[in-house]
Amino acid sequence: MSASGIIFSNIHDHNIPELTRLRTVASVPFACRYRFIDFTLSNMVNSNIFNISVITQYNYHSLMDHIGSGKDWDLARRSGGIKILPPFITAYANSMPSMYQTRLEALKSVNYSLSRLTDEYVVLSDCDVICNIDLNDIIAYHQRTDADMTIAVKTVELTAEQAKTSVLLTSDDDGRITDCIAYPMDFEGKADMNLNIIVMKTKYLQQIVLDAITHNHTSLTRDVIARNMGHHNYRVYKYDGYFACITSFTEYYKHSLELISNPEAREALFNVKDRPVYTKVRNSTPAYYSSTSNVKDSFIADGCVIEGTVENSILFRGVKVDRKATVKNSIIMQDTIIGEGAFLNCVIADKNSVITDGKMLSGAEAQPFYVPKGKII
């Protein structure tokens, strides 16, 4: 069995526009030292998938800088490895409407690259679901059931607001998909939520894309799954492990700080045997804690300098907290400086921002205060 991986890096940019103004959702920082795409790449590499394509659209400079040659994921290879696929736009179709909005449109835009895939199977994945999953289990289930398409789902209790951003799948006792509901406006309760991890044979995907080009199909959910589930063997794979679906700025804040308060979540992501989470390695110095520092219940990355108080917060690499400064319930991204005497509560400060001496910033759990990348306050 051989498999390729295809990752969609921009599909969910609109869910967290604050953090994706200058980057793709795939390169949004998470948990001190990682990016969203690290979890997707690690899932694939840990499942022996070493031929991976990342479909991009725009704002992918930080993504390319993070991935580099792919060596940190063992993807700097003579055969296979990792490829960045920007959208293919000709001189005759170079306007913004020609840029893709859906997964199927994204696949159509890189059809030439898809036609060159030679592995028997292909795994499609988004980047907004944070989990540590064994993709080999899904592929084995796909083979065992002789499915045309297998979609990973998680049975969850959804609020009406969460359901609006979800695709819900219904299946029979054998796991065969019988109904597909996309972004329901009036649903609330327990359902199988699509995790947007999809397995199928490469030839089947190539046929889907060619058919979409021929008939101008644009939606994988509506034009393929919903239309064909009655006469094709589409299956659900029920995942029972931990996951975090980042569908909004508030959900990003909630799931980030959950790693501090919920040891089971940390174990399920970062302490799974034979399934480590890889990321870009930076040879930073260890964090420095001065005699005036006071740190409680926080994640502190390498290269930080802590001279003030930090409580229930996540600090990325190179953050400096000056004397008498207080950081509570906050997420402070790489190389940010918190000035002397500053006070931050429920704040998300993006990279390279500066909070000057004595400033007080406070948000709420339901609406964190956001400091844009490179901003001086």
N, C-alpha and C positions, 0 to 999 in steps of 0.2 A: 504494500500500500504506500503510495506517495501522494503528497498533497501540497498545494500552493496556498498562500494566504493573500487576501485582498483586504486592505484597511481603508475605510472612508474617513478622511481627516477633517472635513469641513461640514458634514451633513447637519450637525447640531449647533453650529456657531450662533444661531439666533437665540438659543436657549439662555446663554449667558453672555449677552453683548458687552457687558462691562469688561469681561476678561478676554474677549475675542476681538476687540477692536484692532489690535495690532498682532494677533496670533491666531492660529487655528485652535479649535477645541482640543485637538489631539495634543497640542503642546502646552495646555494649561497646567501650571504647577499644582502638585498635590502631595501632601504628606511629607513635608520637609525637603525632599530631594528628588522626587519623581515628577513625571509628566503623565497625563492620562494615557498616552500611547504606550508607555512603558509596560502597563498591565496587559494590553492587547498583544504587544510584541513578545512579552515573556510567556504568555499563554501559548502562543504559536511555537516559539523556540523550544519550550519545555515539552511540546507535543511532537517534536522532530519535524517541524515545518520550517524549512530554511530557504524557501523561495517566496519572498514576500514583496508585494507591490503596495505602495501607499498612494492613493488617489488624492490629489490636492486641488484647490481651486484658486485661492488667493491668500495673502498674509502668511505664506509658508516659510519665510526666512528663518524664524526661530525654530521651526520644525526641522529644517535641513541642518541648522547649526547643532541641534540636539542629537539628531541621528548620526550625522557625519557619515563615516564609511560603514557604520553598523557593527564595528568591532566589539563594542561593549555587550552586544547581544549574540556574539559569535556569528555575525552575518557578513563579515568581510571575507567573502569566498570567491574562488575562481569560478565556480558553477553555482548559480542561484544567488543567494544573498538578498539584499534589499534594494528596491528601486523606488524613486519618487516619480510619480506620473502626473504632471500638470495637465490641465485640460487642453485638448487639441482644438485650436480655433484657426481657421484659415483666413486669408485676407478677404474672403468674400462673406465671412460670417464672424466678424470681430466685435460685435456689440455685446453689451452686458446681457441682454435676454438670451443669448446663445450659451451663456454659462449655465452649468447644470444646477438644479435645485433638489433633485431626488437621487436615490441610489441607482435607479435604472438609467437615468440620464447620465450619471457619472460613468457607469459601465459602458454606455454607448460612446461616450467621448474618448474612451481608451480601448475601443474595440480592436484596434490593430495589435496592441499589446496582449489582449486576451486571446487573440487568435494564435499567438505563439506559445501559449502555455501547453506543456506536455505532461504534467502530472495528472494522475487519474482523477483526483478529487480536488476541490477548491473550498476553502473556508472564507466566507465573507464576514466582516466584523466592523461595527462602529467603534467609537472611542469613548462614548459617554457612560458606559457601564463599567464600573470598577469591580473586578472579581478575579479570583484565581481559580481557573477552571481547566480541567483536563480535556482538551479537544479530542484526544484519542478515544475517549469514551463516547463522544457524540458521533465520531466517524464509525466506530464499531457498531453502534446502535443503527446508524444509517445503513450500513452493510447488512446487518442482521435482518432488518425489516424490508430490505430491498426497496428503499424509499427513493423517490425522485428528488425530494428536497426534505431536509430535516432542520427544524428551527428550535433553538434553545429557548425555553420559557421558564418563568419563575412564578409560582402561585403566591400571590400577595394580596393584602387587603388595601384597596385603593380608595383614596378620597376622590370626590368629584373633580377637584383641581388636578390631581395626579392623572386621572383617567383621560383628561383632555389632551395629554401629551403622550399617550400610550397606544400601542396596537395590541388588542386583546384577541387571543386565539381560543377557540373551543375545539375539543377533540373527543373522540369516542373512547371506549374502554381499551382499545388497541393502540391508542395514541395517534390515530389518523385525524387530520384536521377536518372539521365539519363546518366551521364558521370563522369569519375574520371580521373584526370590528375595529375600524381605524379612528382614533381620536374621538370617542363618544362624548357628547356634550352633557348627557344626563345619566351617566352610569356612576354607581358608587357601590363598593362591596368587594368580595373576593373574586379574583379572576386570574387566568394565566396570561401574564404579560410577556410580550415578545422582547427578548433581550438583544435582538438584532445580531445574533450569531447564527449563521446559516451554512449548512453543508450540502453540497451536491456534487455530481460528477462534472468535470470540467467541460465535457462535450455538451452536457445539458445546459450549462450556463451559457456557453457560446451560442447554442441554438436559441435560448431566451433572448439574448442581446440582438442577434440577427433578426429575429421575429419582431422585436421592439423597434428596430430601425425601419423595417419594412412597413409596419402598421402604425408607426408613430406612437407607440406606447411610452408612457413616461413614469409610471408608478409600479414598483415591484409588488407592493401590497395589493393595489386595486387591479392592475392589468395582468398580473401573473398569478399571485396566490389566490385571491378571491375568485378570479375567473376560472382557474384550472383545478381547484381543490376537489371538485366533484368527480373528475375523471383522471386525475393524476394522484400518485401516492405521496401526499405531503404529510409529514409526521412532526410531532412535537417531541422534544427531548426535555424532560422535566428536571431542571437543575435545582438541587436542594441546599446549596451552599450559600455563603454570604455574598451579597452584592450591594453596590450603591449606584443608583441611577441618577446622574446629575442633570436634572431637567430645568433648573433655575439657579439664579444667583444665591437664593436662600438655601436651596438644597446643597449647593456646593459648600456653603458655610457649615450647615448642619452635619453633613457627612465627613467633613474634614475634622471637626472637633469631636465627632463620635469616636474617632480613633484613640482619643485620649481617655474618654469616659467608658468605652466599651472594649475590655481586653479580648473578648471573643472575636470582635471585628478585626483587631490587630493580628490575632493568631490565624484567623481564616485567610488573611491577605498575605502576611509576611512570614509565617512559620509553618508552611506546608512542606512536608518531606518531598524532596526531589523537584520542587516547583518554586525556586526562588524568583523574586522580581528583580530584573536587571534594569540598570539605568546608566546614563552617561557618568563616567567616573571623573571626578575632579580631585586632584591631590591637594586638598585644602589642609590647613593646620587644624588641630583640635579646637573646639570651642574654649574660650577663656572666660572664667568666672572670677571677678575681682572680689576683694573682701567686703565690698558694699553691695554685692549682688544678693538677690533673694529669689529663688526659682522654685515654683511648685507646679506639679501636674502639667508639665509642658514638654513638647518635642523641640529640641534645640539641635540644629544641624552644625556640621563642621564650619569653622571659620567665623563663627559668631563671637562677638565681644559683649559680655553681659556685665554691666556695672550697676544696673538698677533692678527693679522688681518685675518679674514675669510670672503670671499665673494663668493656668488653663489656656495656653496659647501655643501656636505653631510658628516657629521661626526658621526660615530657610537659610541657605548658606550665606555667610558674610554679613549678617544683620548686626548692627551695633545699637545697643541700648545704653545710653549715657546715665551718669549718676542721677539719682533722685527721679528718674523716669519710671513710669508704671505702665505695663502692658498687660491687659486682662482680656480673656475671651476673644482673642484676636488672631489673625493670620497675617504674618509679616513676611513678604516675599524677598527674594535674594537682593543683597547689597543695599537694603534700606537702612536709613539712619534715624533713630529716635533720639531727639535732642534732650538736653538736661532739663529735668523737671516736667517733661511732657507727660500727658495722661491719655491713654488709649483704652477704650472699652468697646467690644463688639465692632472691631475695625478690620477691614481687609485692605492692606496696603500693598500695591503692586510693586514690581521690581524697581530698584533704583530711585525710590521716592525718598523724600526728606521731610521729617516732621521737626520743625525748628523748636528751639528751647521754649518751654512753658506752654506749649499749645495743648488744648484739651479737645479730644475728638471722641464722640460717643454715639454709637448706633444702638440697635436692639437685635435680639436673636431673629426676629421676624424680618428685620431690614438692617443688615450691617452697613456701617458707614464705609464707603469705598474711596480709596485714594488712588487715582490713576497712575499708570506707569510713568516714572520720571518726574512726578509732580512734587513741587516744593510748597509746603504749607507752613 
